[in-house]
Amino acid sequence: MNISIIGDGNVGSALARGLEKAGHQVTTTGHDPEREKQLAESGEVIILAVPFEAIDEVASTIGTRADGKTVVDATNAITADSKLALGFTTSGAEEVQKKLPGAKVVKAFNTDFATTMSSGEVKGEQLAAFVASDDRDAKKTVLELAGDIGFEGVDAGPLENARLLEPLALLNIQLGYSLGLGEDMGIRVVH
C-alpha cells in the first residue's frame, strides 16, 4: 500500500519503519506545505503524525486532497503542560474530521509510544493499537496496517470514541514520563 506520513519526528519515523518493514511503500515529510500537498495527493492512506497544535495548518494545506482517503490521526490532543486540549464533548480526531469533511478519518496509534511503533511490541509482548472510525473500510485498512507492524489491532468503535482514546494516551504519557515507567511500556488488551 502507498502510505503518506505527514510528520517525520519520532512518531512518523517509527511508523514509517514499521510499515516499510511490513512491505508498504512509505513516504514522509516534515513541515513543508508543498510536499504535504504532494503526499496527500499520492497516498492511499495519509497518516498525520504532527503536534496537535499543527493540525489546523496541515488540514488547511492538504484540504480536499484528502477527500475519499483514509486519514489516520495519530496526534495526542494535549497542551504543552500535559493537559487535555479538548474535553469529552469532542476529540482531536473529530475536529480533524470537521476540517477534512471528505476524508475518512481514523484515530489510531496515539496510545502507543513512538519507541514501540516500528514493531508493535515491547519486551516481547504484543501491544494494542486502538482504531476508531465511522468508516468501516477505513477502519479495516488501519486495523490491517496495525497488524502488519506487529500490533494487535483493536476495533475501538466509532470516531466518537477518540474522546476516550485521547485521555488514555495522556494516562500512558503520565505513566511513562511523569511517574517514571519510561517509554519501554505499553497497553495490551487481554481477552
Solvent accessible surface area in square Angstrom, and as a share of the most:
residue,aa,sasa,rsa
1,M,89,0.40
2,N,38,0.20
3,I,0,0.00
4,S,0,0.00
5,I,0,0.00
6,I,0,0.00
7,G,6,0.06
8,D,75,0.39
9,G,45,0.43
10,N,122,0.63
11,V,43,0.25
12,G,0,0.00
13,S,36,0.23
14,A,1,0.01
15,L,0,0.00
16,A,9,0.07
17,R,133,0.49
18,G,0,0.00
19,L,0,0.00
20,E,89,0.40
21,K,139,0.59
22,A,40,0.31
23,G,65,0.62
24,H,29,0.13
25,Q,118,0.52
26,V,20,0.12
27,T,37,0.22
28,T,48,0.28
29,T,10,0.06
30,G,23,0.22
31,H,133,0.59
32,D,64,0.33
33,P,56,0.35
34,E,108,0.48
35,R,88,0.32
36,E,2,0.01
37,K,55,0.23
38,Q,97,0.43
39,L,4,0.02
40,A,0,0.00
41,E,107,0.48
42,S,61,0.40
43,G,1,0.01
44,E,94,0.42
45,V,3,0.02
46,I,0,0.00
47,I,1,0.00
48,L,0,0.00
49,A,14,0.10
50,V,20,0.12
51,P,83,0.52
52,F,43,0.18
53,E,142,0.64
54,A,28,0.21
55,I,5,0.03
56,D,89,0.46
57,E,87,0.39
58,V,3,0.02
59,A,5,0.04
60,S,94,0.60
61,T,19,0.11
62,I,0,0.00
63,G,22,0.21
64,T,109,0.63
65,R,81,0.30
66,A,0,0.00
67,D,69,0.36
68,G,48,0.46
69,K,42,0.18
70,T,12,0.07
71,V,0,0.00
72,V,0,0.00
73,D,0,0.00
74,A,6,0.05
75,T,5,0.03
76,N,40,0.21
77,A,1,0.01
78,I,38,0.19
79,T,58,0.34
80,A,118,0.92
81,D,99,0.51
82,S,42,0.27
83,K,123,0.52
84,L,51,0.25
85,A,38,0.29
86,L,46,0.23
87,G,41,0.39
88,F,125,0.52
89,T,116,0.68
90,T,24,0.14
91,S,0,0.00
92,G,0,0.00
93,A,0,0.00
94,E,25,0.11
95,E,37,0.17
96,V,0,0.00
97,Q,48,0.21
98,K,135,0.57
99,K,79,0.33
100,L,4,0.02
101,P,108,0.68
102,G,33,0.32
103,A,7,0.05
104,K,69,0.29
105,V,2,0.01
106,V,0,0.00
107,K,0,0.00
108,A,0,0.00
109,F,2,0.01
110,N,6,0.03
111,T,2,0.01
112,D,8,0.04
113,F,14,0.06
114,A,21,0.17
115,T,81,0.47
116,T,2,0.01
117,M,2,0.01
118,S,27,0.17
119,S,35,0.23
120,G,0,0.00
121,E,81,0.36
122,V,17,0.10
123,K,159,0.68
124,G,66,0.63
125,E,80,0.36
126,Q,84,0.37
127,L,4,0.02
128,A,0,0.00
129,A,0,0.00
130,F,24,0.10
131,V,0,0.00
132,A,0,0.00
133,S,3,0.02
134,D,109,0.56
135,D,43,0.22
136,R,203,0.74
137,D,100,0.52
138,A,2,0.01
139,K,26,0.11
140,K,121,0.51
141,T,30,0.17
142,V,0,0.00
143,L,42,0.21
144,E,91,0.41
145,L,4,0.02
146,A,0,0.00
147,G,40,0.38
148,D,67,0.35
149,I,6,0.03
150,G,27,0.26
151,F,2,0.01
152,E,45,0.20
153,G,28,0.27
154,V,31,0.18
155,D,85,0.44
156,A,20,0.15
157,G,20,0.20
158,P,66,0.42
159,L,4,0.02
160,E,93,0.42
161,N,43,0.22
162,A,0,0.00
163,R,58,0.21
164,L,109,0.54
165,L,11,0.06
166,E,6,0.03
167,P,30,0.19
168,L,51,0.25
169,A,1,0.00
170,L,25,0.13
171,L,95,0.47
172,N,5,0.02
173,I,32,0.16
174,Q,52,0.23
175,L,54,0.27
176,G,3,0.03
177,Y,125,0.47
178,S,75,0.49
179,L,123,0.61
180,G,62,0.59
181,L,108,0.54
182,G,27,0.26
183,E,64,0.29
184,D,81,0.42
185,M,29,0.13
186,G,25,0.24
187,I,38,0.19
188,R,130,0.47
189,V,48,0.28
190,V,127,0.73
191,H,179,0.80
